[in-house]
Amino acid sequence: HHLYVSVNVDNTDNTAYFIDTVQYPSEYDFSNPIPILKEVVNEKVTTGNSIVSSETTKYLGYDALSSLIQNGNKYIKSITFLVGNRLYQVGVIYYENTFNQSDYNKFISSFQIKW
Protein backbone atom coordinates (compact mmCIF):
# COMPACT_ATOMS: atom_id res chain seq x y z
CA HIS A 1 0.00 0.00 0.00
CA HIS A 2 1.38 3.39 -1.01
CA LEU A 3 -0.13 6.85 -0.54
CA TYR A 4 1.24 9.93 -2.28
CA VAL A 5 -0.07 13.36 -1.25
CA SER A 6 0.66 16.78 -2.70
CA VAL A 7 -0.17 19.99 -0.86
CA ASN A 8 0.92 23.44 -2.03
CA VAL A 9 2.61 25.19 0.90
CA ASP A 10 1.03 28.47 -0.21
CA ASN A 11 -2.35 26.75 -0.38
CA THR A 12 -4.68 28.68 1.89
CA ASP A 13 -7.67 26.39 1.27
CA ASN A 14 -5.94 23.20 2.55
CA THR A 15 -6.64 21.24 -0.65
CA ALA A 16 -4.64 18.02 -0.98
CA TYR A 17 -4.29 15.90 -4.11
CA PHE A 18 -3.51 12.21 -3.67
CA ILE A 19 -2.73 8.92 -5.36
CA ASP A 20 -3.39 5.79 -3.31
CA THR A 21 -2.30 2.36 -4.58
CA VAL A 22 -2.83 -1.14 -3.25
CA GLN A 23 -1.29 -4.29 -4.72
CA TYR A 24 -3.60 -7.30 -4.34
CA PRO A 25 -2.47 -10.93 -4.59
CA SER A 26 -2.58 -12.07 -8.22
CA GLU A 27 -4.79 -15.07 -7.40
CA TYR A 28 -7.80 -12.79 -6.77
CA ASP A 29 -10.44 -12.67 -9.50
CA PHE A 30 -10.52 -9.19 -11.04
CA SER A 31 -12.66 -10.09 -14.06
CA ASN A 32 -15.55 -7.98 -12.73
CA PRO A 33 -13.90 -4.92 -11.11
CA ILE A 34 -16.97 -2.77 -10.35
CA PRO A 35 -18.08 -4.66 -7.18
CA ILE A 36 -14.48 -4.48 -5.89
CA LEU A 37 -14.32 -0.74 -6.59
CA LYS A 38 -17.65 -0.16 -4.83
CA GLU A 39 -16.38 -2.09 -1.81
CA VAL A 40 -13.22 0.03 -1.68
CA VAL A 41 -15.23 3.27 -1.78
CA ASN A 42 -17.68 1.96 0.84
CA GLU A 43 -14.72 1.17 3.14
CA LYS A 44 -13.90 4.90 3.13
CA VAL A 45 -17.26 5.59 4.75
CA THR A 46 -16.72 5.69 8.50
CA THR A 47 -18.57 7.40 11.31
CA GLY A 48 -19.44 10.89 10.13
CA ASN A 49 -18.75 10.16 6.45
CA SER A 50 -21.38 9.69 3.76
CA ILE A 51 -21.31 8.98 0.03
CA VAL A 52 -22.70 11.99 -1.83
CA SER A 53 -22.33 10.37 -5.26
CA SER A 54 -20.85 7.26 -6.81
CA GLU A 55 -21.05 6.30 -10.47
CA THR A 56 -19.34 3.91 -12.84
CA THR A 57 -17.22 5.42 -15.58
CA LYS A 58 -14.14 4.75 -17.70
CA TYR A 59 -10.75 6.20 -16.78
CA LEU A 60 -7.65 5.66 -18.92
CA GLY A 61 -9.63 2.92 -20.67
CA TYR A 62 -10.35 1.00 -17.44
CA ASP A 63 -13.66 0.44 -15.65
CA ALA A 64 -13.72 2.95 -12.80
CA LEU A 65 -15.84 4.41 -10.04
CA SER A 66 -16.08 8.18 -9.65
CA SER A 67 -17.13 9.11 -6.12
CA LEU A 68 -17.66 12.00 -3.74
CA ILE A 69 -17.54 11.41 0.03
CA GLN A 70 -18.48 14.05 2.60
CA ASN A 71 -17.42 14.40 6.22
CA GLY A 72 -18.87 17.60 7.67
CA ASN A 73 -17.38 20.41 5.61
CA LYS A 74 -14.64 18.19 4.09
CA TYR A 75 -14.93 16.22 0.85
CA ILE A 76 -13.01 13.47 -0.94
CA LYS A 77 -13.56 13.43 -4.71
CA SER A 78 -11.83 10.53 -6.43
CA ILE A 79 -11.66 8.01 -9.24
CA THR A 80 -10.98 4.41 -8.23
CA PHE A 81 -9.89 1.77 -10.76
CA LEU A 82 -7.96 -1.49 -11.16
CA VAL A 83 -5.10 -2.23 -13.53
CA GLY A 84 -4.43 -5.93 -13.28
CA ASN A 85 -4.17 -6.63 -9.56
CA ARG A 86 -3.23 -3.05 -8.59
CA LEU A 87 -5.91 -0.71 -7.30
CA TYR A 88 -5.55 3.03 -7.81
CA GLN A 89 -7.48 5.85 -6.20
CA VAL A 90 -6.70 9.29 -7.61
CA GLY A 91 -8.35 12.37 -6.17
CA VAL A 92 -8.56 15.46 -4.03
CA ILE A 93 -9.46 16.27 -0.43
CA TYR A 94 -10.95 19.72 0.04
CA TYR A 95 -13.09 21.88 2.28
CA GLU A 96 -16.58 23.02 1.33
CA ASN A 97 -16.61 25.89 -1.17
CA THR A 98 -12.91 25.49 -2.03
CA PHE A 99 -13.18 22.91 -4.84
CA ASN A 100 -11.54 24.02 -8.08
CA GLN A 101 -12.87 21.93 -11.01
CA SER A 102 -10.16 23.22 -13.36
CA ASP A 103 -7.32 22.16 -11.01
CA TYR A 104 -9.00 18.79 -10.40
CA ASN A 105 -9.39 18.16 -14.14
CA LYS A 106 -5.74 19.08 -14.71
CA PHE A 107 -4.60 16.67 -11.97
CA ILE A 108 -6.85 13.82 -13.13
CA SER A 109 -5.89 14.24 -16.78
CA SER A 110 -2.16 14.32 -15.94
CA PHE A 111 -2.17 10.85 -14.37
CA GLN A 112 -0.62 8.08 -16.49
CA ILE A 113 0.16 4.44 -15.96
CA LYS A 114 3.59 3.41 -17.26
CA TRP A 115 4.71 -0.20 -17.30
C-alpha positions as CSV (number, residue, x, y, z in Angstrom):
1,H,0.0,0.0,0.0
2,H,1.4,3.4,-1.0
3,L,-0.1,6.8,-0.5
4,Y,1.2,9.9,-2.3
5,V,-0.1,13.4,-1.2
6,S,0.7,16.8,-2.7
7,V,-0.2,20.0,-0.9
8,N,0.9,23.4,-2.0
9,V,2.6,25.2,0.9
10,D,1.0,28.5,-0.2
11,N,-2.3,26.8,-0.4
12,T,-4.7,28.7,1.9
13,D,-7.7,26.4,1.3
14,N,-5.9,23.2,2.5
15,T,-6.6,21.2,-0.7
16,A,-4.6,18.0,-1.0
17,Y,-4.3,15.9,-4.1
18,F,-3.5,12.2,-3.7
19,I,-2.7,8.9,-5.4
20,D,-3.4,5.8,-3.3
21,T,-2.3,2.4,-4.6
22,V,-2.8,-1.1,-3.3
23,Q,-1.3,-4.3,-4.7
24,Y,-3.6,-7.3,-4.3
25,P,-2.5,-10.9,-4.6
26,S,-2.6,-12.1,-8.2
27,E,-4.8,-15.1,-7.4
28,Y,-7.8,-12.8,-6.8
29,D,-10.4,-12.7,-9.5
30,F,-10.5,-9.2,-11.0
31,S,-12.7,-10.1,-14.1
32,N,-15.6,-8.0,-12.7
33,P,-13.9,-4.9,-11.1
34,I,-17.0,-2.8,-10.3
35,P,-18.1,-4.7,-7.2
36,I,-14.5,-4.5,-5.9
37,L,-14.3,-0.7,-6.6
38,K,-17.7,-0.2,-4.8
39,E,-16.4,-2.1,-1.8
40,V,-13.2,0.0,-1.7
41,V,-15.2,3.3,-1.8
42,N,-17.7,2.0,0.8
43,E,-14.7,1.2,3.1
44,K,-13.9,4.9,3.1
45,V,-17.3,5.6,4.7
46,T,-16.7,5.7,8.5
47,T,-18.6,7.4,11.3
48,G,-19.4,10.9,10.1
49,N,-18.7,10.2,6.4
50,S,-21.4,9.7,3.8
51,I,-21.3,9.0,0.0
52,V,-22.7,12.0,-1.8
53,S,-22.3,10.4,-5.3
54,S,-20.9,7.3,-6.8
55,E,-21.1,6.3,-10.5
56,T,-19.3,3.9,-12.8
57,T,-17.2,5.4,-15.6
58,K,-14.1,4.8,-17.7
59,Y,-10.8,6.2,-16.8
60,L,-7.6,5.7,-18.9
61,G,-9.6,2.9,-20.7
62,Y,-10.4,1.0,-17.4
63,D,-13.7,0.4,-15.7
64,A,-13.7,2.9,-12.8
65,L,-15.8,4.4,-10.0
66,S,-16.1,8.2,-9.7
67,S,-17.1,9.1,-6.1
68,L,-17.7,12.0,-3.7
69,I,-17.5,11.4,0.0
70,Q,-18.5,14.0,2.6
71,N,-17.4,14.4,6.2
72,G,-18.9,17.6,7.7
73,N,-17.4,20.4,5.6
74,K,-14.6,18.2,4.1
75,Y,-14.9,16.2,0.9
76,I,-13.0,13.5,-0.9
77,K,-13.6,13.4,-4.7
78,S,-11.8,10.5,-6.4
79,I,-11.7,8.0,-9.2
80,T,-11.0,4.4,-8.2
81,F,-9.9,1.8,-10.8
82,L,-8.0,-1.5,-11.2
83,V,-5.1,-2.2,-13.5
84,G,-4.4,-5.9,-13.3
85,N,-4.2,-6.6,-9.6
86,R,-3.2,-3.1,-8.6
87,L,-5.9,-0.7,-7.3
88,Y,-5.5,3.0,-7.8
89,Q,-7.5,5.8,-6.2
90,V,-6.7,9.3,-7.6
91,G,-8.3,12.4,-6.2
92,V,-8.6,15.5,-4.0
93,I,-9.5,16.3,-0.4
94,Y,-10.9,19.7,0.0
95,Y,-13.1,21.9,2.3
96,E,-16.6,23.0,1.3
97,N,-16.6,25.9,-1.2
98,T,-12.9,25.5,-2.0
99,F,-13.2,22.9,-4.8
100,N,-11.5,24.0,-8.1
101,Q,-12.9,21.9,-11.0
102,S,-10.2,23.2,-13.4
103,D,-7.3,22.2,-11.0
104,Y,-9.0,18.8,-10.4
105,N,-9.4,18.2,-14.1
106,K,-5.7,19.1,-14.7
107,F,-4.6,16.7,-12.0
108,I,-6.8,13.8,-13.1
109,S,-5.9,14.2,-16.8
110,S,-2.2,14.3,-15.9
111,F,-2.2,10.9,-14.4
112,Q,-0.6,8.1,-16.5
113,I,0.2,4.4,-16.0
114,K,3.6,3.4,-17.3
115,W,4.7,-0.2,-17.3
